Amino acid sequence: MALLTDVLEWLQALPQPALVGATGGLVFAECTIGLGFIAPGEGGLLIAATTVDSVQRFLLLWAVVTVCAGMGDSIGFAIGRRFGPRLRETRLIQKYGTEGWDRATGILRRRGPWAVFFARFLPVVRTLMPAAAGTSGLPYRKFFPAVLAGAACWSAMHIAIGAALGEAAKQIEGLISTGGTYVVAGLALALIVTVVLRKRRKAKRALALPVADADPELEPA
């Protein structure tokens, strides 16, 4: 039984609107403040990307994910603009660190749209950044282009990685036995989970750094 190939072929056989729509929904939820801590947008995108086997599939998934990320971030921005500094006192921000929130708003004041762009590549940070941008006074006309550019680059990178992993899985499966396939699948899953968890822990530690300790020029500590 070709386990990996069967799974990938099953995913590829799913109706494109359903698969792409579900992925876009996860990314949209991850980009909205609060939901980003429970919605596996990044993991869902990588899984969906393993089904990409043509330029058309790549472009469709890329366009939908980019738009959904931009919409989710825009909602987070609107929440920040609507509630302002009061968000700092909410349970969500208290849980993940008021120091991190203060640091994010401080970086936004100094770096503006560039902070928004690079936040897209950082787990946890990309969830807090839109609302922080809304409270910082950054104009939406500067926020949205940075969000859209970051989302486009982020989604293209993850789709390319997922597509490469899907193709590599098929190649590897052709060279090993069924038992070896289960082992490789288990190791691959464990590796993905480990990488995602480490990225999230690293981002949380970065957010927890006191504002006073943050370098004004954004150099690594």
TAMOSUL-V351592 format. One record per residue. RES is the residue in one small letter. SS is DSSP state (2 for helix, 1 for strand, 0 for the rest). PSI is psi as a letter, one per 40 degrees, with the letter a starting at -180 (none if undefined). D_CENTER is the distance of its C-alpha to the mean C-alpha in Angstrom with 2 decimals. Layout:
res | ss | psi | d_center
RES | SS | PSI | D_CENTER
RES | SS | PSI | D_CENTER
//
This chain:
res | ss | psi | d_center
m | 0 | h | 33.58
a | 0 | g | 30.69
l | 2 | d | 27.89
l | 2 | d | 24.82
t | 2 | d | 26.33
d | 2 | d | 27.22
v | 2 | d | 23.74
l | 2 | d | 22.23
e | 2 | d | 25.12
w | 2 | d | 24.68
l | 2 | d | 21.08
q | 2 | d | 22.34
a | 2 | e | 25.22
l | 0 | i | 23.22
p | 0 | h | 23.69
q | 2 | d | 21.16
p | 2 | d | 20.84
a | 2 | d | 19.99
l | 2 | d | 17.42
v | 2 | d | 15.67
g | 2 | d | 16.13
a | 2 | d | 14.72
t | 2 | d | 11.48
g | 2 | d | 11.37
g | 2 | d | 12.32
l | 2 | d | 9.62
v | 2 | d | 6.91
f | 2 | d | 9.66
a | 2 | d | 10.24
e | 2 | d | 6.99
c | 0 | e | 7.55
t | 0 | h | 11.13
i | 0 | h | 12.53
g | 0 | d | 13.73
l | 2 | d | 11.95
g | 2 | e | 8.57
f | 2 | e | 10.60
i | 0 | d | 11.78
a | 0 | h | 9.71
p | 0 | g | 8.15
g | 2 | d | 5.77
e | 2 | d | 4.44
g | 2 | d | 8.17
g | 2 | d | 9.53
l | 2 | d | 8.49
l | 2 | d | 10.10
i | 2 | d | 12.99
a | 2 | d | 13.62
a | 2 | d | 13.60
t | 0 | e | 16.47
t | 0 | e | 18.61
v | 0 | h | 18.49
d | 0 | e | 22.07
s | 0 | i | 22.99
v | 2 | d | 22.16
q | 2 | d | 22.37
r | 2 | d | 19.74
f | 2 | d | 17.38
l | 2 | d | 18.09
l | 2 | d | 17.89
l | 2 | d | 14.46
w | 2 | d | 13.21
a | 2 | d | 15.08
v | 2 | d | 14.03
v | 2 | d | 10.24
t | 2 | d | 10.90
v | 2 | d | 13.32
c | 2 | d | 11.47
a | 2 | d | 8.62
g | 2 | d | 11.74
m | 2 | d | 13.61
g | 2 | d | 11.36
d | 2 | d | 11.25
s | 2 | d | 14.95
i | 2 | d | 15.72
g | 2 | d | 14.31
f | 2 | d | 16.46
a | 2 | d | 19.37
i | 2 | d | 19.23
g | 2 | d | 19.48
r | 2 | d | 22.24
r | 2 | d | 24.04
f | 2 | e | 24.23
g | 2 | a | 24.18
p | 2 | e | 24.94
r | 2 | d | 25.60
l | 2 | d | 21.92
r | 2 | d | 22.52
e | 2 | e | 24.93
t | 0 | i | 22.90
r | 2 | d | 22.32
l | 2 | d | 18.54
i | 2 | d | 18.95
q | 2 | d | 21.98
k | 2 | d | 20.17
y | 2 | e | 17.42
g | 0 | h | 19.96
t | 2 | d | 21.84
e | 2 | d | 22.20
g | 2 | d | 18.49
w | 2 | d | 18.57
d | 2 | d | 21.68
r | 2 | d | 20.27
a | 2 | d | 17.30
t | 2 | d | 19.89
g | 2 | d | 22.22
i | 2 | d | 19.91
l | 2 | d | 19.27
r | 2 | d | 23.05
r | 2 | d | 23.68
r | 2 | e | 21.00
g | 0 | b | 20.12
p | 2 | d | 17.87
w | 2 | d | 17.06
a | 2 | d | 15.36
v | 2 | d | 13.17
f | 2 | d | 12.39
f | 2 | d | 11.58
a | 2 | d | 9.58
r | 0 | d | 6.63
f | 0 | e | 6.69
l | 0 | h | 7.31
p | 0 | i | 6.11
v | 0 | d | 8.44
v | 2 | d | 9.51
r | 2 | e | 7.07
t | 2 | d | 8.44
l | 2 | d | 11.90
m | 2 | d | 12.22
p | 2 | d | 13.02
a | 2 | d | 15.70
a | 2 | d | 16.94
a | 2 | d | 17.38
g | 2 | d | 19.34
t | 2 | e | 21.61
s | 2 | e | 22.14
g | 0 | e | 24.01
l | 0 | h | 21.87
p | 0 | i | 23.12
y | 2 | d | 20.91
r | 2 | d | 22.42
k | 2 | d | 20.80
f | 2 | d | 17.50
f | 2 | d | 16.72
p | 2 | d | 17.43
a | 2 | d | 15.21
v | 2 | d | 12.24
l | 2 | d | 13.21
a | 2 | d | 13.78
g | 2 | d | 10.51
a | 2 | d | 8.70
a | 2 | d | 11.49
c | 2 | d | 11.27
w | 2 | d | 7.62
s | 2 | d | 8.28
a | 2 | d | 11.73
m | 2 | d | 11.01
h | 2 | d | 9.05
i | 2 | d | 11.75
a | 2 | d | 14.38
i | 2 | d | 13.53
g | 2 | d | 13.55
a | 2 | d | 16.72
a | 2 | d | 18.33
l | 2 | d | 17.80
g | 2 | d | 19.32
e | 2 | d | 22.23
a | 2 | d | 22.80
a | 2 | d | 23.00
k | 2 | d | 25.70
q | 2 | d | 27.59
i | 2 | d | 27.62
e | 2 | d | 28.74
g | 0 | e | 31.66
l | 0 | e | 32.93
i | 0 | i | 32.91
s | 0 | i | 34.49
t | 2 | d | 33.06
g | 2 | d | 33.14
g | 2 | d | 31.28
t | 2 | d | 28.62
y | 2 | d | 27.96
v | 2 | d | 27.81
v | 2 | d | 25.38
a | 2 | d | 23.13
g | 2 | d | 23.27
l | 2 | d | 22.63
a | 2 | d | 19.63
l | 2 | d | 18.10
a | 2 | d | 19.05
l | 2 | d | 17.58
i | 2 | d | 14.09
v | 2 | d | 14.29
t | 2 | d | 15.78
v | 2 | d | 13.27
v | 2 | d | 10.28
l | 2 | d | 12.77
r | 2 | d | 14.05
k | 2 | d | 10.91
r | 2 | d | 10.56
r | 2 | d | 14.32
k | 2 | d | 14.46
a | 2 | d | 12.18
k | 2 | d | 14.36
r | 2 | d | 17.43
a | 2 | d | 16.62
l | 2 | d | 16.28
a | 0 | e | 19.51
l | 0 | h | 21.53
p | 0 | i | 24.28
v | 2 | d | 24.42
a | 2 | d | 27.76
d | 2 | e | 26.39
a | 0 | h | 23.77
d | 0 | h | 25.21
p | 0 | e | 25.99
e | 0 | e | 25.12
l | 0 | f | 21.67
e | 0 | i | 23.04
p | 0 | i | 21.64
a | 0 | none | 23.60
//
